[in-house]
Amino acid sequence: MENLKWMLFSVLLCLYGTEAYKILAVFPLPSRSHGILGDNMIKHLLDAGHEVTYVTPYLKEKPHPNLHQVDVTDNRKIMNENTLDIKMLMNGTLSFEDPDVLFGMMFGMTEATMTNPNILELMRKGKFDVVIAEYMFIDLYSAFGPVFQCPLIWFSTIEPHWMILNLVDGPLNPAHSADYTRHRVAPFSFYERVTELWDLVVALYKTSHSYNDKVKGVYEKSVVPILKEKGIPVPDYDEVRYNGSLVLGNSNPAIGDQVPLPQNYKHIGGYHIDKNVKPLPENLQKIMDSAKNGVIYFSLGSNIKSKDLPAETKEGILEIFRGLKQTVLWKFEEVLPNTPKNVHIVQWAPQPSILAHPNLVLFITHGGLLSLTETVHFGVPVIAIPVFADQFQNAKRVESKGYGKEITLTENLHKDLKPAIDEVLGNPRYAAAAKDLSKAFHHRQTKPKDDINFWVDHVVKTRGAPHLRSIALPIPLYQRYFLDLLALVFLSLVTLILIVRRILCSLTKKTNTKVKKN
């Protein structure tokens, strides 16, 4: 019966002129938040009638009839719930501001994916009209383009940043755009501008040399033999990495920065949010409905667990919550003893449903982009406690846009939390800013899910959308920023100075000679 329904649905789609494609969706990162993004991407593609092959570490027990899953669950051995140690992050022992740390982690994940027997078999036998690949700071999935002889669409999980844009246009200007790991947003001081410029120069060098050499090694080991087996000419990897037709970005100008973007970058932020909010479980519905003074929701996301906070910090947070008149929902992964009457522990939290409730007055979050997108969608003020990666920059944007406060994750977290709660709940401008941003977020011509299917269709029909390709991409950086002109001007000035100096020396010498003769 279920199969019959999907057959009828597919027939209706064909009657309305929608073409069905064979799509490869590559989302191999074993992180729950990334799984949410991948699952919802394929949901919208399947709803449009496409046949989707899904590379994922989170297999579905009862998949859609048009969904074929490629098992990369082995990736969870490399990165799992124990990979991020919150105590090491709190004391600074582990830092993701070091690009070598991040590259090492993501390279290991990408290498494991591209050498997985299931992926190798897919590359040998698969046939697709288009590939959608999640970009996580390694561009090796660009190799799927030549393997399957079809266009490649990158999917970027965070706000526009120099690394993904460098693949389709060029790096962002460091005068107004910080690296995604940096704890700053424009406008920058002189020192910050110089720092951003230096960091970009170093990162570009590493990306083009030491990092690229390692990625190229995997390409030659895993991909090149398959290209030869299939009789496909082997392109140089430095050509392959720039073959992306489009970037679908999990971003929205209302949440992020308004940076200059090429025409082949498309905002689709919020596509993972279901317009029909699911009802709350009965116990949570009762708690939130009866909260006369409002509800505060506290969650550190899916990768960081509240249970791993130091004991003193947990006790201090409970003491702060005990003194509040609001009801508190705390996403906590185990039973927490001695909780006050106004604090309710939930080991699993239906976050969108909680944020949608009219009695919710504050969201205390780790500052992940999915959580902040949902926050702005529902118009709720926040307190952001960034933990790693882009969360620091996200938290800074929260403050710059005025819909919340940021506090630092330290062992003194509980001491900083109470003043922040008092400030956000005591000043109506935070809630007002959240509502204003929510209006801007929702006011768009088309829905994100429709944008996904439109641009996928556009890329396939136009054979890679070459008309959207940035003319700046093949231009070397030294030409783009007129460094050759600056070098010429500098050389000309030096030459002019030397000529003038020689003339003056010659005149001085003649004058001295005449004086001596007299």
C-alpha positions in Angstrom: 0.0 0.0 0.0 2.8 2.4 0.9 4.7 1.6 -2.3 1.4 2.3 -4.3 1.1 5.7 -2.7 4.7 6.7 -3.8 4.1 5.4 -7.3 1.0 7.6 -7.6 2.9 10.5 -6.2 5.7 10.1 -8.7 3.1 9.9 -11.5 1.6 13.2 -10.4 5.0 14.8 -10.3 5.6 13.7 -13.9 2.2 15.1 -15.0 3.3 18.5 -13.6 6.5 18.5 -15.7 9.0 17.8 -13.0 12.0 15.7 -14.2 13.3 13.0 -11.9 17.1 12.7 -11.6 19.5 10.2 -10.2 21.3 12.2 -7.4 24.2 11.2 -5.2 24.1 13.0 -1.8 27.4 12.7 0.1 27.0 13.5 3.9 29.5 11.2 5.6 30.3 13.2 8.7 29.2 11.3 11.9 27.6 14.2 13.7 24.0 14.4 14.6 23.6 18.0 13.5 25.1 17.2 10.1 22.9 14.1 9.9 19.9 16.4 10.4 21.0 18.5 7.5 21.6 15.5 5.3 18.4 13.8 6.1 16.3 16.9 5.3 18.2 17.5 2.1 17.3 14.1 0.8 13.8 14.4 2.1 13.2 17.5 -0.1 14.8 15.8 -3.1 12.7 12.6 -2.6 9.6 14.6 -2.2 10.3 16.2 -5.6 10.4 12.7 -7.2 14.2 12.2 -7.5 16.0 8.9 -7.0 18.7 9.5 -4.3 21.7 7.6 -3.3 22.7 8.7 0.2 26.2 8.3 1.6 25.6 8.4 5.4 26.8 7.0 8.7 23.2 7.0 10.0 21.3 4.3 8.1 17.5 4.3 8.1 15.7 1.0 8.9 12.8 1.7 6.6 14.1 3.9 3.8 12.0 5.6 1.1 11.5 3.4 -2.0 13.6 5.8 -4.1 16.4 6.0 -1.5 19.5 3.9 -1.8 21.9 4.1 1.2 25.7 3.7 1.1 27.0 2.6 4.5 29.9 4.6 5.9 29.2 3.8 9.6 32.9 3.0 10.0 33.4 6.8 10.1 31.9 6.8 13.6 35.1 5.0 14.8 37.1 8.1 13.8 34.7 10.7 15.2 32.1 9.9 17.8 30.5 11.3 21.0 33.7 10.9 22.8 35.9 12.9 20.3 35.2 16.3 21.8 36.2 16.5 25.5 34.4 19.5 27.0 36.9 19.8 29.9 39.8 20.0 27.4 37.9 22.7 25.5 37.2 24.6 28.7 40.8 24.7 29.8 42.2 25.4 26.4 44.1 22.1 26.0 42.1 21.4 22.8 41.5 24.3 20.4 39.9 24.2 16.9 41.4 27.6 16.2 44.5 25.7 15.1 43.9 25.0 11.4 46.3 21.9 11.6 44.0 20.3 14.2 40.9 20.8 12.1 42.5 19.7 8.9 43.9 16.5 10.6 40.5 15.6 11.9 38.6 16.3 8.6 41.3 14.8 6.4 41.2 11.5 8.4 37.4 11.5 7.9 37.6 12.2 4.2 40.3 9.6 3.6 38.3 7.0 5.5 35.3 7.8 3.3 37.1 7.7 0.0 38.9 4.4 0.8 35.7 2.7 2.2 34.9 -0.4 0.1 31.3 0.7 -0.3 32.5 4.0 -1.8 35.0 2.3 -4.1 32.2 0.0 -5.3 29.9 3.0 -5.8 32.5 4.8 -7.9 33.0 1.8 -10.1 29.3 1.1 -10.8 27.2 4.2 -10.0 25.6 6.5 -12.6 24.3 9.9 -11.6 23.0 13.1 -13.1 24.4 15.3 -10.3 26.4 15.0 -7.1 25.6 17.0 -3.9 28.6 16.8 -1.5 28.9 18.2 2.0 32.0 20.4 2.1 33.9 20.1 5.4 37.2 21.9 4.7 38.5 19.2 2.4 37.8 19.4 -1.3 38.4 15.7 -2.2 34.7 15.0 -2.9 35.1 17.1 -6.0 36.6 13.9 -7.5 33.1 12.5 -7.8 32.5 14.9 -10.7 34.9 13.3 -13.2 34.2 9.8 -11.8 30.5 10.0 -12.6 30.9 12.5 -15.5 28.3 14.8 -14.0 28.0 18.2 -12.4 29.0 18.7 -8.7 27.1 20.9 -6.2 28.8 21.7 -3.0 26.8 22.0 0.2 28.3 24.3 2.9 27.1 23.7 6.5 28.1 27.1 7.9 28.0 30.7 6.9 29.9 31.8 3.8 33.7 31.5 4.5 36.8 31.9 2.5 37.5 28.2 2.0 34.3 27.2 0.2 34.2 30.5 -1.7 37.8 29.9 -2.9 36.6 26.9 -4.8 34.0 28.8 -6.9 35.2 32.4 -6.9 38.0 33.5 -4.5 38.6 34.1 -0.8 36.6 36.7 1.0 38.3 40.0 1.7 40.0 39.8 5.2 39.4 43.5 5.7 35.7 42.7 6.5 35.4 38.9 6.8 37.0 36.9 9.6 38.1 33.3 9.3 35.2 31.1 10.6 37.2 30.0 13.6 37.9 33.6 14.8 36.0 35.2 17.6 35.2 38.5 15.7 32.9 40.1 13.3 33.4 43.4 11.3 34.2 46.2 11.7 37.8 45.3 12.6 40.5 47.3 14.3 43.8 47.8 12.5 45.4 44.9 14.4 42.5 42.6 13.6 42.7 43.4 9.9 46.4 42.7 9.8 45.8 39.4 11.8 43.1 38.3 9.4 45.3 39.1 6.4 48.2 37.2 7.8 46.0 34.2 8.8 44.5 34.1 5.2 47.9 34.2 3.6 49.2 31.4 5.8 46.0 29.3 5.2 46.1 29.8 1.5 49.7 28.6 1.4 49.0 25.5 3.5 45.9 24.8 1.5 47.8 25.0 -1.8 50.9 23.1 -0.6 51.1 20.8 2.5 47.3 20.2 2.8 46.8 19.8 -0.9 49.7 17.3 -1.2 48.0 15.0 1.3 44.6 15.3 -0.4 46.1 14.7 -3.8 47.8 11.5 -2.4 44.3 10.1 -1.6 43.0 11.1 -5.0 45.8 9.3 -6.8 45.4 6.2 -4.5 41.6 5.9 -4.5 40.2 7.7 -7.5 42.8 7.6 -10.3 42.8 3.8 -10.6 39.0 3.8 -11.0 39.1 6.6 -13.6 41.6 4.4 -15.5 39.3 1.3 -15.1 36.4 3.2 -16.6 38.5 4.6 -19.4 38.1 8.2 -18.3 41.0 10.6 -18.9 42.6 11.4 -15.6 42.5 15.2 -14.9 45.1 16.8 -12.6 43.7 17.2 -9.1 44.4 21.0 -9.2 41.9 21.2 -12.0 39.4 18.8 -10.4 39.1 20.7 -7.1 37.6 23.8 -8.9 34.9 21.9 -10.8 32.0 22.8 -8.5 29.0 24.2 -10.4 27.2 25.7 -7.4 27.3 26.1 -3.6 24.1 25.6 -1.6 24.8 27.4 1.7 23.1 26.6 5.0 23.0 30.4 5.6 20.7 33.4 5.6 21.6 37.1 5.6 19.3 37.7 8.6 21.5 35.5 10.7 25.0 35.9 9.2 27.1 38.7 7.6 26.1 40.4 4.4 29.3 39.5 2.5 29.8 39.9 -1.3 29.0 36.5 -2.9 29.3 35.0 -6.4 26.2 34.2 -8.4 26.7 30.5 -7.9 26.3 30.7 -4.1 22.7 30.2 -3.0 21.3 30.7 0.5 19.1 27.8 1.7 19.4 28.3 5.5 16.4 27.0 7.4 15.5 24.2 5.0 15.8 21.7 7.8 12.9 23.3 9.8 9.6 21.6 9.3 6.8 24.2 8.7 4.4 21.9 10.6 5.8 21.9 14.1 5.4 18.5 15.7 3.3 18.5 19.0 5.3 18.3 22.2 5.2 15.1 24.2 2.4 15.2 26.8 4.7 15.7 29.8 6.6 18.6 28.2 3.4 20.2 26.9 2.0 20.2 30.4 5.2 21.7 31.9 5.4 24.5 29.3 1.7 25.3 29.4 1.7 25.7 33.1 4.8 27.9 33.3 3.3 31.2 34.4 6.6 33.1 34.3 7.9 31.6 31.1 10.3 28.8 30.2 14.1 28.8 29.7 15.5 26.1 27.5 19.2 25.1 28.0 21.0 22.8 25.6 24.7 22.4 24.6 23.8 20.6 21.3 24.4 17.1 20.1 28.2 16.9 20.1 28.8 18.4 23.6 27.1 16.9 26.6 26.0 18.8 29.7 26.7 15.7 31.8 30.5 16.1 31.1 30.7 19.6 32.6 32.8 19.7 35.8 30.8 18.8 39.0 31.3 22.3 40.5 30.0 23.9 37.3 26.9 21.7 37.2 26.1 22.5 40.8 26.6 26.2 40.3 24.3 26.2 37.3 21.6 24.3 39.3 22.0 26.9 42.1 21.4 29.7 39.6 18.3 28.0 38.1 17.0 27.4 41.6 16.8 31.1 42.2 14.8 31.9 39.0 11.1 32.4 38.8 11.1 30.8 35.3 10.7 27.1 34.6 13.9 25.6 33.2 14.2 22.7 30.7 17.7 21.4 30.7 18.8 18.9 28.0 20.9 16.6 30.1 22.1 13.1 29.1 21.6 11.3 32.4 19.7 11.6 35.7 20.7 14.7 37.6 20.0 14.4 41.4 18.9 17.3 43.6 17.2 19.3 40.9 15.0 22.2 42.1 11.3 22.1 41.5 11.5 24.6 38.6 14.1 22.6 36.8 13.1 19.7 34.5 15.7 17.4 33.0 15.1 16.0 29.5 17.5 13.5 28.0 15.9 14.0 24.6 14.5 17.4 23.6 12.3 18.1 20.5 14.0 21.5 20.1 11.9 23.1 17.3 8.7 22.2 19.2 10.1 23.7 22.4 11.3 26.9 20.6 7.8 27.2 19.0 6.0 27.3 22.3 4.6 30.8 23.2 5.8 30.5 26.8 9.5 30.1 25.9 11.3 33.3 26.8 15.0 32.4 26.5 17.2 29.8 24.8 20.7 29.1 26.3 22.6 27.4 23.5 26.1 26.4 22.4 25.7 28.7 19.3 25.6 26.0 16.6 24.2 27.3 13.3 21.2 24.9 13.3 20.2 26.0 16.8 20.6 29.7 16.0 18.7 29.3 12.7 15.8 27.7 14.6 16.0 30.5 17.2 15.7 33.2 14.6 13.0 31.2 12.8 10.9 31.3 16.0 12.0 34.7 17.2 13.5 33.8 20.6 16.3 35.7 22.3 19.4 33.7 23.3 22.4 33.4 25.5 25.2 31.8 23.5 28.0 29.7 25.1 30.3 28.8 22.1 32.3 25.6 22.4 34.3 25.1 19.1 34.6 25.9 15.4 32.2 28.5 13.9 30.2 28.8 17.2 32.5 31.6 18.4 31.8 33.7 15.4 28.1 32.8 15.6 27.9 34.0 19.2 29.6 37.2 18.3 27.0 37.8 15.6 24.3 37.2 18.2 25.6 40.1 20.2 26.2 42.3 17.1 22.6 41.7 15.9 21.3 42.4 19.3 19.1 39.4 20.0 21.2 37.9 22.8 24.4 37.8 24.9 27.5 35.7 24.8 29.3 34.1 27.8 32.5 32.1 27.8 32.6 28.4 28.5 34.9 28.2 31.6 34.7 26.6 35.0 33.2 29.9 36.1 30.3 29.5 33.7 27.7 29.5 36.5 29.0 32.9 37.8 28.6 34.5 34.4 25.3 33.0 33.6 23.1 34.8 36.1 24.0 38.4 35.0 23.4 37.3 31.4 20.0 35.9 32.1 19.0 39.0 34.0 20.2 41.2 31.2 18.4 39.4 28.4 15.2 38.8 30.2 15.2 42.2 31.9 15.7 44.3 28.7 12.9 44.0 26.1 15.3 45.1 23.3 16.6 41.5 23.0 13.2 39.9 22.4 12.3 42.8 20.1 15.5 42.2 18.0 14.7 38.5 17.8 11.2 39.2 16.5 12.6 41.7 13.9 15.2 39.2 12.7 12.5 36.5 12.5 10.5 38.7 10.1 13.5 39.3 7.9 14.3 35.6 8.0 10.8 34.6 6.8 10.4 37.3 4.2 11.8 35.7 1.1 10.5 35.0 -2.4 10.7 31.2 -2.2 11.1 28.6 0.4 14.5 27.0 1.0 13.3 23.5 0.1 12.0 24.8 -3.3 15.3 26.6 -3.9 17.1 23.3 -3.4 15.1 21.5 -6.1 15.2 24.5 -8.4 18.9 24.9 -8.4 19.6 21.1 -8.6 17.3 21.1 -11.7 19.0 24.2 -13.1 22.5 22.7 -12.7 21.5 19.5 -14.4 19.5 21.1 -17.3 22.3 23.6 -18.0 25.0 20.9 -17.8 26.8 22.4 -14.8 25.6 26.0 -15.0 28.7 27.4 -16.6 26.9 30.8 -17.1 27.0 31.2 -13.3 30.7 30.5 -13.0 32.7 33.4 -11.6 35.0 35.0 -14.1 37.3 35.7 -11.1 38.0 32.1 -10.4 40.9 31.5 -12.9 42.5 34.9 -12.2 45.5 34.5 -9.9 45.3 36.4 -6.6 48.3 38.6 -7.5 46.4 39.9 -10.5 43.0 40.2 -8.8 44.5 42.4 -6.1 46.8 44.3 -8.5 49.9 43.0 -6.6 51.8 43.0 -10.0 50.9 46.7 -10.4 52.0 47.5 -6.9 55.3 45.7 -7.6 55.7 47.7 -10.8 55.0 51.0 -9.0 57.4 50.0 -6.2 60.1 49.0 -8.7 59.6 52.2 -10.7 59.9 54.3 -7.6 63.1 52.5 -6.5 64.5 52.9 -10.0 63.6 56.6 -10.0 65.2 57.1 -6.6 68.4 55.3 -7.8 68.5 57.5 -10.9 68.0 60.7 -9.0 70.6 59.6 -6.5 73.1 58.9 -9.2 72.5 62.2 -10.8 72.9 64.1 -7.5 76.1 62.1 -6.8 77.4 63.0 -10.2 76.6 66.7 -9.8 78.1 66.7 -6.4 81.3 65.1 -7.7 81.7 67.7 -10.5 81.1 70.5 -8.0 83.8 69.2 -5.7 86.2 68.7 -8.6 85.7 72.4 -9.6 86.3 73.6 -6.1 89.5 71.7 -5.8 90.8 73.1 -9.2 90.1 76.7 -8.0 
